[in-house]
């Protein structure tokens, strides 16, 4: 039964992701900044809200190309297994997107198996797509933020009993700060204090950071551990560097606690050990990006906790909509 809703679910997702893309690009071209934490963000003129578009699609039961098995006469055997046809089309689409996203073959195979096993994959992906587009935006060495992007809901860290800051003036987007507070409160209950050492970096500040690194360590080494302006995850206002900002953090109590628990609070390690060829950065045990609970779950459930792969997949999924 669920397979017969595959094509509709795909259509719904494609519409939602296309509207999200529209939101993102429209907002960026307007002002270069967007308050995406608003659960009902303003839509470009003429655009439909995703849920409206989704409802319209669900109501459209008269797709002439693919007969709907839910309205078929069940007293007669179906001449064609349309559910299987739809499922095969879905698997083919998904396979193509995974390939375009550069997901390794064995991981792709496992995603396809999970996606074929039931509707969970689609529903989990849908939950991700309903969130703030910046939470899932791929920002790496090939994919910069919108030109001179600056979030407009930054709040200063500190003034909370749950976590410490190693200097004043650290900023995060409001939702990320709240998620930090929540995570740090849980850590505190186990006697562990989390310390934020670096957070939001503006485009202009990243110019300084990168130039200083190039001066001190040379171009190649600077590129291994710092981003060029416009390409830093820190510019999203969703990232915290914790503790010492060096490899020793991994073996501290806070570091180990974060490894085990950060995902539960919507935080994801961006540059894991052994993935420099994939992420472009050496292992950074201290650098966590707030992606929200839905996406951190999605990254763990389908992409072995490798944020980079999940974001590459989501980017291709959004790009392929309507095709
Ligand atoms: Zn960092």
Boltz pocket constraint, residues with backbone or C-beta under 6 A from the ligand:
constraints:
  - pocket:
      binder: B
      contacts: [[A, 234], [A, 239], [A, 240], [A, 241], [A, 286], [A, 287]]
      max_distance: 6.0
